[in-house]
Amino acid sequence: MNPSTPRIAVIGGGLGGLLCARVLQREGRPVTVFEREESADARPHGATLELRAATGRAALLAAGLDDEFRAIACPGGRETRLLDRTGTLLHRELPDDGEDEPAEIGRADLRRLLLDSLAPGTVRWGRYLSTLHPLGEGTHKAVFDGGHTETFDLVIGADGAWSRVRPLLTDDTPHYSGVTFVEVGFDDVDARHPAVARLVGDGSMLALSGAKGLIAHRDHRDGRDHIRAYIAFRGSQDWMLDRGVNVHDTEDMRAALLESFADWDSALLTLLRENDGGFLNQPLFALPVPHTWPHTPGLTLLGDAAHLMTPFSGKGADLALLDGWELAASLTRHADPEAALRDYEATMLPRSAEAAGAAARDLDNAIAADAVAADAPHGTLRHLFRRR
């Protein structure tokens, strides 16, 4: 790697990769982001995120974006509820005074904030990495769909769960966790879905029983009138195919899910009956824990490419932003880029292994691996309500 002016490529235009590019540019380091999507608005970009002061918000502050973040963020939900399948309230919790309460921001809003912070032309849209070829001494030739090629001294894999960069570092691939989420949404809940609004309250609700769960959270943007919910259960990744369910048929999906939750309280089943729009099937995948790789000159990973875990960590976005900040800071702090990568990986890998291990344990505790397990204990489960 050329220690003076390395040619740096970030593969993937997600939160961590964009934050990394922002910090590098602030330090006068040239960087190019390659994103497979055709534009910033090519598809929706997920739910509201909760960012904590010590991780995601610290990264935004270091990137000089704290004022922009505060202008569009809002306080997180102040209440969490744990119920059983009969609808009985097992536990209700409000944060202690002085607790590091997260701030909420829409994923799409945060991505737009980061994109707007970059120099024009930093992101090259519609560039899908096809292959990456080592050329020696840490340099790599990137081949994109359509045949376009470029050579880089450093390639940062920020390209998510199914990273195209990761195979050059490790043979590990994401595995199905055994749990599927089916996502549903509710708009204008206080007026149109008052029963759902009462069920979820001012923050988050989690109902657990054995190998199933219903999880819901009120979106605190736009007048606090949106709720996103997840129908969670253990089973085959191909459960719809096994049961002959048509994922594109809303009523077919609804009937199958209601049958699976037939012994649950009717008030809880409102989440399955009244949703606006259809059902989004999301099998949960994770990388092995711990996920590591031998130091490889000219290559590294951040975010889900490095440490994909289930959403029960509640730390995905926070860790991606923290990774991006720390990697860029390390590259600007060290004269030797390889020393920078070693320093970054020595901090990031243990931290992500701890978070991923906790996420795996929380998933097994919440959506029991044993289908006949008793209802989950109702200790302090606030961290289970944090979303990616």
GUTORVO-845612 format. One record per residue (C-alpha): residue number from 1; x, y, z. Coordinates in steps of 0.001 Angstrom, whole numbers. Example, Ala and Ser with C-alpha at 12.3 -4.5 7.8 and 13.67 -1.06 7.14 Angstrom:
<rec n="1" east="12300" north="-4500" up="7800"/>
<rec n="2" east="13670" north="-1060" up="7140"/>
***
This chain:
<rec n="1" east="0" north="0" up="0"/>
<rec n="2" east="1265" north="3450" up="-877"/>
<rec n="3" east="1686" north="5171" up="2525"/>
<rec n="4" east="1474" north="8710" up="1109"/>
<rec n="5" east="-1773" north="8960" up="-859"/>
<rec n="6" east="-3476" north="5555" up="-857"/>
<rec n="7" east="-6287" north="5033" up="-3318"/>
<rec n="8" east="-9215" north="4091" up="-1070"/>
<rec n="9" east="-12444" north="2416" up="-2153"/>
<rec n="10" east="-15462" north="1919" up="101"/>
<rec n="11" east="-17674" north="-833" up="-1302"/>
<rec n="12" east="-21233" north="-152" up="-179"/>
<rec n="13" east="-23133" north="3070" up="479"/>
<rec n="14" east="-24666" north="2157" up="3827"/>
<rec n="15" east="-24339" north="4124" up="7053"/>
<rec n="16" east="-20914" north="2874" up="8126"/>
<rec n="17" east="-19302" north="3254" up="4728"/>
<rec n="18" east="-20659" north="6767" up="4243"/>
<rec n="19" east="-19536" north="7845" up="7722"/>
<rec n="20" east="-16063" north="6470" up="7023"/>
<rec n="21" east="-15912" north="8419" up="3759"/>
<rec n="22" east="-17074" north="11601" up="5504"/>
<rec n="23" east="-14327" north="11426" up="8150"/>
<rec n="24" east="-11658" north="10638" up="5550"/>
<rec n="25" east="-12707" north="13608" up="3434"/>
<rec n="26" east="-12638" north="15943" up="6443"/>
<rec n="27" east="-9005" north="14926" up="6881"/>
<rec n="28" east="-8195" north="15564" up="3242"/>
<rec n="29" east="-8018" north="11900" up="2245"/>
<rec n="30" east="-9431" north="11028" up="-1201"/>
<rec n="31" east="-12010" north="8230" up="-1166"/>
<rec n="32" east="-14604" north="6799" up="-3524"/>
<rec n="33" east="-17783" north="4976" up="-2491"/>
<rec n="34" east="-19218" north="2377" up="-4854"/>
<rec n="35" east="-22910" north="1570" up="-4393"/>
<rec n="36" east="-24865" north="-1015" up="-6365"/>
<rec n="37" east="-28156" north="897" up="-6132"/>
<rec n="38" east="-28905" north="3259" up="-8978"/>
<rec n="39" east="-29680" north="6229" up="-6723"/>
<rec n="40" east="-30190" north="7233" up="-3115"/>
<rec n="41" east="-33940" north="6751" up="-3493"/>
<rec n="42" east="-33870" north="3457" up="-5385"/>
<rec n="43" east="-35564" north="1614" up="-2506"/>
<rec n="44" east="-36899" north="2225" up="1027"/>
<rec n="45" east="-34285" north="2160" up="3756"/>
<rec n="46" east="-35922" north="633" up="6781"/>
<rec n="47" east="-37234" north="1639" up="10139"/>
<rec n="48" east="-36410" north="4247" up="12706"/>
<rec n="49" east="-33032" north="3817" up="14400"/>
<rec n="50" east="-32133" north="4490" up="18009"/>
<rec n="51" east="-28589" north="5800" up="18378"/>
<rec n="52" east="-26723" north="6040" up="21671"/>
<rec n="53" east="-24403" north="8813" up="22792"/>
<rec n="54" east="-21367" north="6586" up="23332"/>
<rec n="55" east="-21484" north="4888" up="19920"/>
<rec n="56" east="-23473" north="6084" up="16913"/>
<rec n="57" east="-23956" north="9635" up="18119"/>
<rec n="58" east="-20297" north="9886" up="19144"/>
<rec n="59" east="-19340" north="8897" up="15596"/>
<rec n="60" east="-21612" north="11576" up="14129"/>
<rec n="61" east="-20172" north="14145" up="16521"/>
<rec n="62" east="-16624" north="13213" up="15489"/>
<rec n="63" east="-17672" north="13548" up="11852"/>
<rec n="64" east="-18883" north="17108" up="12476"/>
<rec n="65" east="-22530" north="16192" up="11949"/>
<rec n="66" east="-23974" north="16594" up="15434"/>
<rec n="67" east="-25950" north="19755" up="14637"/>
<rec n="68" east="-27436" north="18183" up="11520"/>
<rec n="69" east="-28369" north="15078" up="13500"/>
<rec n="70" east="-30025" north="17051" up="16289"/>
<rec n="71" east="-32041" north="19031" up="13760"/>
<rec n="72" east="-33908" north="15936" up="12571"/>
<rec n="73" east="-33664" north="13476" up="15492"/>
<rec n="74" east="-36162" north="13136" up="18317"/>
<rec n="75" east="-36238" north="11433" up="21741"/>
<rec n="76" east="-36763" north="7669" up="21823"/>
<rec n="77" east="-39800" north="5961" up="23303"/>
<rec n="78" east="-39939" north="6251" up="27081"/>
<rec n="79" east="-41754" north="3003" up="27843"/>
<rec n="80" east="-41181" north="-696" up="27325"/>
<rec n="81" east="-43698" north="-3435" up="28005"/>
<rec n="82" east="-43276" north="-7194" up="28308"/>
<rec n="83" east="-46383" north="-9370" up="27957"/>
<rec n="84" east="-47142" north="-13061" up="27707"/>
<rec n="85" east="-49347" north="-14679" up="25064"/>
<rec n="86" east="-52485" north="-14120" up="27196"/>
<rec n="87" east="-51894" north="-10372" up="27051"/>
<rec n="88" east="-50922" north="-10220" up="30735"/>
<rec n="89" east="-48473" north="-7416" up="31479"/>
<rec n="90" east="-45400" north="-9007" up="33055"/>
<rec n="91" east="-43127" north="-6010" up="33204"/>
<rec n="92" east="-43275" north="-2304" up="32459"/>
<rec n="93" east="-40200" north="-155" up="32509"/>
<rec n="94" east="-39279" north="3495" up="32214"/>
<rec n="95" east="-35627" north="4556" up="32028"/>
<rec n="96" east="-33966" north="5835" up="35158"/>
<rec n="97" east="-33274" north="9544" up="35366"/>
<rec n="98" east="-29937" north="10271" up="33727"/>
<rec n="99" east="-29920" north="7029" up="31715"/>
<rec n="100" east="-28291" north="7267" up="28306"/>
<rec n="101" east="-31592" north="7389" up="26492"/>
<rec n="102" east="-31286" north="6914" up="22732"/>
<rec n="103" east="-32321" north="9426" up="20130"/>
<rec n="104" east="-34382" north="8328" up="17152"/>
<rec n="105" east="-33834" north="9066" up="13505"/>
<rec n="106" east="-35171" north="7483" up="10343"/>
<rec n="107" east="-32614" north="5314" up="8560"/>
<rec n="108" east="-33398" north="7048" up="5271"/>
<rec n="109" east="-33015" north="10478" up="6934"/>
<rec n="110" east="-29659" north="9508" up="8429"/>
<rec n="111" east="-28427" north="8128" up="5125"/>
<rec n="112" east="-29439" north="11343" up="3363"/>
<rec n="113" east="-27647" north="13392" up="6029"/>
<rec n="114" east="-24451" north="11411" up="5416"/>
<rec n="115" east="-24757" north="11594" up="1634"/>
<rec n="116" east="-25247" north="15359" up="1752"/>
<rec n="117" east="-22080" north="15686" up="3852"/>
<rec n="118" east="-19873" north="14211" up="1121"/>
<rec n="119" east="-18208" north="16034" up="-1734"/>
<rec n="120" east="-20152" north="15803" up="-5007"/>
<rec n="121" east="-19250" north="12714" up="-6992"/>
<rec n="122" east="-17940" north="10759" up="-4001"/>
<rec n="123" east="-20599" north="8064" up="-4454"/>
<rec n="124" east="-20686" north="6238" up="-7756"/>
<rec n="125" east="-24153" north="4798" up="-8118"/>
<rec n="126" east="-25046" north="1645" up="-10020"/>
<rec n="127" east="-21629" north="50" up="-9431"/>
<rec n="128" east="-21920" north="-3582" up="-8329"/>
<rec n="129" east="-18636" north="-5232" up="-7381"/>
<rec n="130" east="-18309" north="-8398" up="-9407"/>
<rec n="131" east="-14837" north="-9619" up="-8402"/>
<rec n="132" east="-11794" north="-8408" up="-6507"/>
<rec n="133" east="-8307" north="-9542" up="-7535"/>
<rec n="134" east="-5150" north="-9237" up="-5374"/>
<rec n="135" east="-2252" north="-7684" up="-7283"/>
<rec n="136" east="348" north="-7897" up="-4542"/>
<rec n="137" east="1628" north="-5496" up="-1865"/>
<rec n="138" east="-1932" north="-4789" up="-691"/>
<rec n="139" east="-3286" north="-3518" up="-4002"/>
<rec n="140" east="-6453" north="-4973" up="-5523"/>
<rec n="141" east="-8192" north="-4685" up="-8857"/>
<rec n="142" east="-11936" north="-4222" up="-8523"/>
<rec n="143" east="-14075" north="-5433" up="-11426"/>
<rec n="144" east="-17598" north="-4046" up="-11542"/>
<rec n="145" east="-20638" north="-5207" up="-13467"/>
<rec n="146" east="-20292" north="-4053" up="-17049"/>
<rec n="147" east="-16538" north="-4603" up="-17052"/>
<rec n="148" east="-15370" north="-1341" up="-15488"/>
<rec n="149" east="-12151" north="-1886" up="-13470"/>
<rec n="150" east="-10154" north="214" up="-11006"/>
<rec n="151" east="-7134" north="-482" up="-8813"/>
<rec n="152" east="-6948" north="488" up="-5136"/>
<rec n="153" east="-4437" north="432" up="-2302"/>
<rec n="154" east="-7190" north="-97" up="265"/>
<rec n="155" east="-10612" north="-1678" up="-211"/>
<rec n="156" east="-13094" north="-1321" up="2654"/>
<rec n="157" east="-15928" north="-3836" up="2574"/>
<rec n="158" east="-18969" north="-1961" up="3843"/>
<rec n="159" east="-21318" north="-3948" up="1644"/>
<rec n="160" east="-23527" north="-5617" up="4192"/>
<rec n="161" east="-24607" north="-9146" up="5007"/>
<rec n="162" east="-23684" north="-10696" up="1659"/>
<rec n="163" east="-20434" north="-8812" up="1220"/>
<rec n="164" east="-18446" north="-9334" up="-1977"/>
<rec n="165" east="-15262" north="-8277" up="-181"/>
<rec n="166" east="-15528" north="-10699" up="2764"/>
<rec n="167" east="-14594" north="-13880" up="787"/>
<rec n="168" east="-11066" north="-12529" up="304"/>
<rec n="169" east="-10651" north="-12424" up="4083"/>
<rec n="170" east="-12585" north="-15420" up="5371"/>
<rec n="171" east="-14621" north="-18436" up="4252"/>
<rec n="172" east="-17346" north="-17646" up="6809"/>
<rec n="173" east="-20795" north="-16853" up="5463"/>
<rec n="174" east="-24024" north="-15841" up="7224"/>
<rec n="175" east="-26148" north="-18703" up="8536"/>
<rec n="176" east="-29887" north="-18791" up="9162"/>
<rec n="177" east="-30507" north="-18203" up="12868"/>
<rec n="178" east="-33584" north="-20439" up="12980"/>
<rec n="179" east="-35851" north="-17417" up="13548"/>
<rec n="180" east="-37933" north="-15514" up="11019"/>
<rec n="181" east="-39438" north="-12059" up="11416"/>
<rec n="182" east="-42507" north="-11096" up="9393"/>
<rec n="183" east="-42762" north="-7314" up="9349"/>
<rec n="184" east="-46009" north="-5341" up="9360"/>
<rec n="185" east="-46784" north="-1634" up="9639"/>
<rec n="186" east="-49535" north="643" up="10905"/>
<rec n="187" east="-50041" north="4260" up="9840"/>
<rec n="188" east="-51931" north="6973" up="11689"/>
<rec n="189" east="-52377" north="4503" up="14555"/>
<rec n="190" east="-54055" north="6756" up="17102"/>
<rec n="191" east="-56891" north="7553" up="14711"/>
<rec n="192" east="-57087" north="4434" up="12548"/>
<rec n="193" east="-55733" north="1668" up="14840"/>
<rec n="194" east="-56535" north="2726" up="18426"/>
<rec n="195" east="-56361" north="-843" up="19748"/>
<rec n="196" east="-52832" north="-1232" up="18407"/>
<rec n="197" east="-51886" north="2184" up="19791"/>
<rec n="198" east="-53125" north="1188" up="23267"/>
<rec n="199" east="-51333" north="-2158" up="23092"/>
<rec n="200" east="-47941" north="-700" up="22203"/>
<rec n="201" east="-48150" north="2492" up="24247"/>
<rec n="202" east="-45555" north="5246" up="24024"/>
<rec n="203" east="-42541" north="3072" up="23219"/>
<rec n="204" east="-42048" north="-647" up="22662"/>
<rec n="205" east="-43945" north="-3838" up="23379"/>
<rec n="206" east="-42674" north="-7406" up="23395"/>
<rec n="207" east="-44959" north="-10420" up="23881"/>
<rec n="208" east="-43168" north="-13766" up="24274"/>
<rec n="209" east="-44215" north="-17362" up="24557"/>
<rec n="210" east="-41942" north="-20302" up="23865"/>
<rec n="211" east="-40714" north="-20198" up="20292"/>
<rec n="212" east="-42841" north="-17213" up="19233"/>
<rec n="213" east="-43037" north="-13507" up="19836"/>
<rec n="214" east="-44743" north="-10299" up="18784"/>
<rec n="215" east="-42581" north="-7169" up="18843"/>
<rec n="216" east="-43797" north="-3640" up="18150"/>
<rec n="217" east="-42403" north="-137" up="18407"/>
<rec n="218" east="-43943" north="3298" up="18018"/>
<rec n="219" east="-42110" north="5527" up="15566"/>
<rec n="220" east="-41505" north="8825" up="17317"/>
<rec n="221" east="-41192" north="10885" up="14173"/>
<rec n="222" east="-44011" north="12699" up="12404"/>
<rec n="223" east="-46323" north="13065" up="15368"/>
<rec n="224" east="-45655" north="9594" up="16807"/>
<rec n="225" east="-48349" north="8018" up="14663"/>
<rec n="226" east="-46540" north="5028" up="13092"/>
<rec n="227" east="-46018" north="1559" up="14529"/>
<rec n="228" east="-43790" north="-1117" up="13057"/>
<rec n="229" east="-44262" north="-4676" up="14296"/>
<rec n="230" east="-42579" north="-8044" up="13814"/>
<rec n="231" east="-44165" north="-11476" up="14039"/>
<rec n="232" east="-41322" north="-13712" up="15225"/>
<rec n="233" east="-41128" north="-17490" up="15295"/>
<rec n="234" east="-38722" north="-20385" up="15047"/>
<rec n="235" east="-38997" north="-22651" up="12063"/>
<rec n="236" east="-37730" north="-23471" up="8630"/>
<rec n="237" east="-36302" north="-20697" up="6499"/>
<rec n="238" east="-38655" north="-22062" up="3824"/>
<rec n="239" east="-41720" north="-22145" up="6091"/>
<rec n="240" east="-43963" north="-20575" up="3431"/>
<rec n="241" east="-42956" north="-23151" up="826"/>
<rec n="242" east="-43401" north="-25954" up="3373"/>
<rec n="243" east="-46938" north="-24784" up="4161"/>
<rec n="244" east="-47904" north="-23760" up="656"/>
<rec n="245" east="-48268" north="-20081" up="1563"/>
<rec n="246" east="-48116" north="-17437" up="-1160"/>
<rec n="247" east="-45961" north="-14576" up="185"/>
<rec n="248" east="-47497" north="-12225" up="-2366"/>
<rec n="249" east="-51039" north="-12983" up="-1193"/>
<rec n="250" east="-51705" north="-10823" up="1869"/>
<rec n="251" east="-54744" north="-12748" up="3050"/>
<rec n="252" east="-53015" north="-16096" up="2548"/>
<rec n="253" east="-50125" north="-14874" up="4711"/>
<rec n="254" east="-52507" north="-13493" up="7307"/>
<rec n="255" east="-54420" north="-16755" up="7567"/>
<rec n="256" east="-51247" north="-18806" up="7985"/>
<rec n="257" east="-49873" north="-16519" up="10696"/>
<rec n="258" east="-53175" north="-16379" up="12572"/>
<rec n="259" east="-53260" north="-20170" up="12533"/>
<rec n="260" east="-49746" north="-20298" up="14006"/>
<rec n="261" east="-50733" north="-17885" up="16788"/>
<rec n="262" east="-54243" north="-19290" up="17299"/>
<rec n="263" east="-53785" north="-19746" up="21060"/>
<rec n="264" east="-52695" north="-16139" up="21612"/>
<rec n="265" east="-54899" north="-13425" up="23080"/>
<rec n="266" east="-57173" north="-11670" up="20608"/>
<rec n="267" east="-55853" north="-8220" up="21559"/>
<rec n="268" east="-52352" north="-9269" up="20578"/>
<rec n="269" east="-53577" north="-10747" up="17320"/>
<rec n="270" east="-54723" north="-7264" up="16302"/>
<rec n="271" east="-51124" north="-6892" up="15120"/>
<rec n="272" east="-51794" north="-9657" up="12572"/>
<rec n="273" east="-55301" north="-8573" up="11592"/>
<rec n="274" east="-55155" north="-4809" up="11112"/>
<rec n="275" east="-51836" north="-4048" up="9449"/>
<rec n="276" east="-51650" north="-1589" up="6576"/>
<rec n="277" east="-50112" north="-3092" up="3460"/>
<rec n="278" east="-48769" north="-6616" up="3232"/>
<rec n="279" east="-46352" north="-8854" up="5100"/>
<rec n="280" east="-42580" north="-8726" up="4628"/>
<rec n="281" east="-40854" north="-12045" up="5297"/>
<rec n="282" east="-37391" north="-11595" up="6862"/>
<rec n="283" east="-35442" north="-14697" up="7904"/>
<rec n="284" east="-32719" north="-13608" up="10323"/>
<rec n="285" east="-29101" north="-14372" up="9439"/>
<rec n="286" east="-25895" north="-13978" up="11429"/>
<rec n="287" east="-22180" north="-14553" up="11013"/>
<rec n="288" east="-20378" north="-17019" up="13310"/>
<rec n="289" east="-19363" north="-15731" up="16743"/>
<rec n="290" east="-16643" north="-14656" up="16996"/>
<rec n="291" east="-16141" north="-13634" up="13405"/>
<rec n="292" east="-12485" north="-12848" up="12750"/>
<rec n="293" east="-9977" north="-12975" up="9916"/>
<rec n="294" east="-6214" north="-12824" up="9564"/>
<rec n="295" east="-4882" north="-9364" up="8862"/>
<rec n="296" east="-4750" north="-8974" up="5086"/>
<rec n="297" east="-2891" north="-6044" up="3514"/>
<rec n="298" east="-5146" north="-3618" up="1687"/>
<rec n="299" east="-8463" north="-5115" up="2877"/>
<rec n="300" east="-10805" north="-4756" up="5830"/>
<rec n="301" east="-14512" north="-4826" up="6707"/>
<rec n="302" east="-16967" north="-2772" up="8720"/>
<rec n="303" east="-20616" north="-2977" up="9762"/>
<rec n="304" east="-22679" north="-6015" up="8787"/>
<rec n="305" east="-19945" north="-7175" up="6412"/>
<rec n="306" east="-17744" north="-7635" up="9489"/>
<rec n="307" east="-20218" north="-8668" up="12188"/>
<rec n="308" east="-23718" north="-9432" up="10945"/>
<rec n="309" east="-25889" north="-10283" up="13956"/>
<rec n="310" east="-29584" north="-10619" up="14693"/>
<rec n="311" east="-31509" north="-7465" up="15625"/>
<rec n="312" east="-31750" north="-8528" up="19262"/>
<rec n="313" east="-28432" north="-6744" up="19780"/>
<rec n="314" east="-30073" north="-3439" up="18917"/>
<rec n="315" east="-26580" north="-2265" up="17980"/>
<rec n="316" east="-26247" north="-2767" up="14249"/>
<rec n="317" east="-26413" north="866" up="13143"/>
<rec n="318" east="-24487" north="2114" up="16181"/>
<rec n="319" east="-21648" north="-332" up="15557"/>
<rec n="320" east="-21519" north="389" up="11820"/>
<rec n="321" east="-21166" north="4124" up="12473"/>
<rec n="322" east="-18591" north="3506" up="15190"/>
<rec n="323" east="-16628" north="1210" up="12855"/>
<rec n="324" east="-16633" north="3825" up="10110"/>
<rec n="325" east="-15404" north="6562" up="12425"/>
<rec n="326" east="-12697" north="4462" up="14074"/>
<rec n="327" east="-11377" north="3080" up="10794"/>
<rec n="328" east="-11136" north="6532" up="9208"/>
<rec n="329" east="-9581" north="7985" up="12358"/>
<rec n="330" east="-7014" north="5197" up="12463"/>
<rec n="331" east="-6093" north="5763" up="8818"/>
<rec n="332" east="-5525" north="9463" up="9461"/>
<rec n="333" east="-3643" north="8852" up="12734"/>
<rec n="334" east="-1115" north="6324" up="11408"/>
<rec n="335" east="1500" north="7108" up="8784"/>
<rec n="336" east="1554" north="3404" up="7875"/>
<rec n="337" east="-1859" north="2312" up="6520"/>
<rec n="338" east="-1213" north="-1310" up="7494"/>
<rec n="339" east="-616" north="-265" up="11094"/>
<rec n="340" east="-3894" north="1636" up="10878"/>
<rec n="341" east="-5777" north="-1472" up="9782"/>
<rec n="342" east="-4232" north="-3583" up="12531"/>
<rec n="343" east="-5116" north="-978" up="15149"/>
<rec n="344" east="-8698" north="-727" up="13923"/>
<rec n="345" east="-9237" north="-4493" up="13745"/>
<rec n="346" east="-7698" north="-5038" up="17190"/>
<rec n="347" east="-10444" north="-2841" up="18667"/>
<rec n="348" east="-13370" north="-3646" up="16380"/>
<rec n="349" east="-13204" north="-7441" up="16309"/>
<rec n="350" east="-13430" north="-8087" up="20092"/>
<rec n="351" east="-16139" north="-5432" up="20464"/>
<rec n="352" east="-18263" north="-6905" up="17704"/>
<rec n="353" east="-17784" north="-10462" up="19003"/>
<rec n="354" east="-19115" north="-9395" up="22397"/>
<rec n="355" east="-22152" north="-7712" up="20838"/>
<rec n="356" east="-22860" north="-10616" up="18481"/>
<rec n="357" east="-22587" north="-13150" up="21291"/>
<rec n="358" east="-25061" north="-11165" up="23372"/>
<rec n="359" east="-27418" north="-10914" up="20400"/>
<rec n="360" east="-27371" north="-14677" up="19890"/>
<rec n="361" east="-28061" north="-15327" up="23581"/>
<rec n="362" east="-30871" north="-12780" up="23663"/>
<rec n="363" east="-32473" north="-14331" up="20609"/>
<rec n="364" east="-32431" north="-17786" up="22233"/>
<rec n="365" east="-33847" north="-16361" up="25459"/>
<rec n="366" east="-36602" north="-14384" up="23774"/>
<rec n="367" east="-37619" north="-16780" up="20993"/>
<rec n="368" east="-36868" north="-20027" up="22756"/>
<rec n="369" east="-34841" north="-22626" up="20889"/>
<rec n="370" east="-36948" north="-25278" up="22634"/>
<rec n="371" east="-40479" north="-24983" up="21282"/>
<rec n="372" east="-41991" north="-26163" up="24574"/>
<rec n="373" east="-39960" north="-23749" up="26711"/>
<rec n="374" east="-41767" north="-21773" up="29366"/>
<rec n="375" east="-42472" north="-18093" up="28856"/>
<rec n="376" east="-39316" north="-15995" up="29043"/>
<rec n="377" east="-38460" north="-14510" up="32445"/>
<rec n="378" east="-39418" north="-10879" up="32825"/>
<rec n="379" east="-36187" north="-9374" up="34075"/>
<rec n="380" east="-34818" north="-6119" up="32733"/>
<rec n="381" east="-35207" north="-6664" up="28981"/>
<rec n="382" east="-34946" north="-3112" up="27747"/>
<rec n="383" east="-32077" north="-3945" up="25379"/>
<rec n="384" east="-34295" north="-6440" up="23562"/>
<rec n="385" east="-36383" north="-3563" up="22235"/>
<rec n="386" east="-33573" north="-1768" up="20451"/>
<rec n="387" east="-33777" north="-2029" up="16697"/>
<rec n="388" east="-31118" north="-2105" up="13938"/>
***
